[in-house]
Amino acid sequence: MKENKIKVVKMDIGKPPVVKEIDNTLGALQTEVGGLIECVYLDDGCIAVVNEEGKLNGMEPNRRLGSDIICGPFFVCGDSEDGEFVSLDDKQVEEYMQMFSDVPIFTGEEPELKPRMTFMGFDFK
């Protein structure tokens, strides 16, 4: 069952993370990231919801996530078995508040800030 509001951990550029309750609608999700959304699935079953075109639009770098740098604001929420966005539980909130507590300073020269695409081809011989 889809939750009307979800509890997330939000990361704004240059600020510490905050716990926030947001409407669980496409419009509200897009407002939080400043544009089209893209889901980055995390190892623990949670989702980082980021701006799909953050780097292309020249948004400022925000946080490192794995081997990449997320540009623009983003948030982390839970994922249900049905593929719906759901609230984070208290343990997840604590984990993500700690994970993103350091507000990094970027030089703008980091190679991860360059937009890139990976093309894969298959040889069907």
MARVEX-543026 format. One record per residue (C-alpha): residue number from 1; residue in three letters; y, x, z. Coordinates in nm, 2 decimals, always signed. Last residue first. Layout:
<recs>
<rec NUM,ALA,<Y,X,Z>>
...
</recs>
This chain:
<recs>
<rec 125,LYS,<-1.42,+2.78,-3.41>>
<rec 124,PHE,<-1.20,+2.56,-3.18>>
<rec 123,ASP,<-0.95,+2.82,-3.08>>
<rec 122,PHE,<-0.73,+2.68,-2.81>>
<rec 121,GLY,<-0.36,+2.75,-2.75>>
<rec 120,MET,<-0.16,+2.75,-2.43>>
<rec 119,PHE,<+0.22,+2.75,-2.42>>
<rec 118,THR,<+0.39,+2.85,-2.10>>
<rec 117,MET,<+0.75,+2.76,-2.06>>
<rec 116,ARG,<+1.03,+2.95,-1.89>>
<rec 115,PRO,<+1.37,+2.89,-1.73>>
<rec 114,LYS,<+1.50,+3.21,-1.58>>
<rec 113,LEU,<+1.55,+3.19,-1.20>>
<rec 112,GLU,<+1.21,+3.35,-1.13>>
<rec 111,PRO,<+1.35,+3.68,-1.26>>
<rec 110,GLU,<+1.59,+3.70,-0.96>>
<rec 109,GLU,<+1.93,+3.82,-1.08>>
<rec 108,GLY,<+2.12,+3.52,-0.93>>
<rec 107,THR,<+2.17,+3.72,-0.61>>
<rec 106,PHE,<+1.99,+3.47,-0.39>>
<rec 105,ILE,<+2.06,+3.41,-0.02>>
<rec 104,PRO,<+1.78,+3.24,+0.17>>
<rec 103,VAL,<+1.82,+2.96,+0.43>>
<rec 102,ASP,<+1.54,+3.02,+0.67>>
<rec 101,SER,<+1.40,+2.70,+0.82>>
<rec 100,PHE,<+1.19,+2.62,+0.51>>
<rec 99,MET,<+0.85,+2.68,+0.66>>
<rec 98,GLN,<+0.95,+2.57,+1.01>>
<rec 97,MET,<+1.08,+2.23,+0.90>>
<rec 96,TYR,<+0.78,+2.20,+0.67>>
<rec 95,GLU,<+0.53,+2.25,+0.95>>
<rec 94,GLU,<+0.71,+2.03,+1.20>>
<rec 93,VAL,<+0.73,+1.75,+0.95>>
<rec 92,GLN,<+0.37,+1.79,+0.86>>
<rec 91,LYS,<+0.26,+1.77,+1.23>>
<rec 90,ASP,<+0.48,+1.46,+1.28>>
<rec 89,ASP,<+0.33,+1.28,+0.98>>
<rec 88,LEU,<+0.50,+1.29,+0.64>>
<rec 87,SER,<+0.58,+0.95,+0.49>>
<rec 86,VAL,<+0.41,+0.83,+0.17>>
<rec 85,PHE,<+0.46,+0.88,-0.21>>
<rec 84,GLU,<+0.18,+0.69,-0.39>>
<rec 83,GLY,<-0.11,+0.85,-0.57>>
<rec 82,ASP,<-0.37,+0.60,-0.45>>
<rec 81,GLU,<-0.52,+0.85,-0.21>>
<rec 80,SER,<-0.17,+0.88,-0.06>>
<rec 79,ASP,<+0.07,+1.17,-0.11>>
<rec 78,GLY,<+0.31,+1.29,+0.16>>
<rec 77,CYS,<+0.67,+1.40,+0.12>>
<rec 76,VAL,<+0.86,+1.72,+0.07>>
<rec 75,PHE,<+1.22,+1.72,-0.05>>
<rec 74,PHE,<+1.44,+1.88,-0.31>>
<rec 73,PRO,<+1.80,+1.99,-0.38>>
<rec 72,GLY,<+1.87,+2.21,-0.68>>
<rec 71,CYS,<+1.69,+2.51,-0.81>>
<rec 70,ILE,<+1.33,+2.58,-0.68>>
<rec 69,ILE,<+1.24,+2.94,-0.70>>
<rec 68,ASP,<+0.88,+3.03,-0.81>>
<rec 67,SER,<+0.58,+3.23,-0.69>>
<rec 66,GLY,<+0.50,+2.99,-0.41>>
<rec 65,LEU,<+0.81,+2.79,-0.33>>
<rec 64,ARG,<+1.12,+3.00,-0.28>>
<rec 63,ARG,<+1.43,+2.80,-0.18>>
<rec 62,ASN,<+1.76,+2.67,-0.32>>
<rec 61,PRO,<+1.88,+2.83,-0.64>>
<rec 60,GLU,<+2.19,+2.67,-0.77>>
<rec 59,MET,<+2.16,+2.41,-1.05>>
<rec 58,GLY,<+2.21,+2.55,-1.40>>
<rec 57,ASN,<+2.10,+2.24,-1.58>>
<rec 56,LEU,<+1.79,+2.42,-1.73>>
<rec 55,LYS,<+1.70,+2.55,-1.38>>
<rec 54,GLY,<+1.72,+2.21,-1.21>>
<rec 53,GLU,<+1.56,+2.02,-1.51>>
<rec 52,GLU,<+1.27,+1.85,-1.33>>
<rec 51,ASN,<+1.47,+1.82,-1.00>>
<rec 50,VAL,<+1.22,+1.86,-0.72>>
<rec 49,VAL,<+0.97,+1.65,-0.53>>
<rec 48,ALA,<+0.75,+1.88,-0.32>>
<rec 47,ILE,<+0.43,+1.69,-0.27>>
<rec 46,CYS,<+0.18,+1.70,+0.02>>
<rec 45,GLY,<-0.20,+1.73,-0.01>>
<rec 44,ASP,<-0.22,+2.05,+0.19>>
<rec 43,ASP,<-0.22,+2.29,-0.10>>
<rec 42,LEU,<+0.11,+2.16,-0.25>>
<rec 41,TYR,<+0.16,+1.94,-0.56>>
<rec 40,VAL,<+0.49,+2.00,-0.73>>
<rec 39,CYS,<+0.62,+1.66,-0.85>>
<rec 38,GLU,<+0.90,+1.64,-1.10>>
<rec 37,ILE,<+1.20,+1.41,-1.06>>
<rec 36,LEU,<+1.48,+1.34,-1.30>>
<rec 35,GLY,<+1.83,+1.39,-1.16>>
<rec 34,GLY,<+2.02,+1.49,-0.84>>
<rec 33,VAL,<+1.72,+1.56,-0.62>>
<rec 32,GLU,<+1.79,+1.28,-0.36>>
<rec 31,THR,<+1.94,+1.05,-0.62>>
<rec 30,GLN,<+1.62,+1.07,-0.83>>
<rec 29,LEU,<+1.41,+0.96,-0.53>>
<rec 28,ALA,<+1.65,+0.67,-0.46>>
<rec 27,GLY,<+1.63,+0.55,-0.82>>
<rec 26,LEU,<+1.26,+0.58,-0.84>>
<rec 25,THR,<+1.22,+0.37,-0.52>>
<rec 24,ASN,<+1.07,+0.48,-0.19>>
<rec 23,ASP,<+1.40,+0.44,+0.01>>
<rec 22,ILE,<+1.47,+0.75,+0.22>>
<rec 21,GLU,<+1.42,+0.85,+0.58>>
<rec 20,LYS,<+1.54,+1.20,+0.65>>
<rec 19,VAL,<+1.42,+1.50,+0.84>>
<rec 18,VAL,<+1.66,+1.79,+0.77>>
<rec 17,PRO,<+1.61,+2.14,+0.63>>
<rec 16,PRO,<+1.88,+2.41,+0.70>>
<rec 15,LYS,<+2.16,+2.43,+0.45>>
<rec 14,GLY,<+2.25,+2.66,+0.16>>
<rec 13,ILE,<+2.12,+2.42,-0.11>>
<rec 12,ASP,<+1.98,+2.10,+0.04>>
<rec 11,MET,<+1.62,+2.09,+0.16>>
<rec 10,LYS,<+1.49,+1.75,+0.27>>
<rec 9,VAL,<+1.19,+1.69,+0.49>>
<rec 8,VAL,<+1.06,+1.34,+0.43>>
<rec 7,LYS,<+1.00,+1.01,+0.61>>
<rec 6,ILE,<+0.94,+0.72,+0.36>>
<rec 5,LYS,<+1.09,+0.38,+0.31>>
<rec 4,ASN,<+0.94,+0.08,+0.14>>
<rec 3,GLU,<+0.58,+0.21,+0.18>>
<rec 2,LYS,<+0.34,+0.14,-0.10>>
<rec 1,MET,<+0.00,+0.00,+0.00>>
</recs>
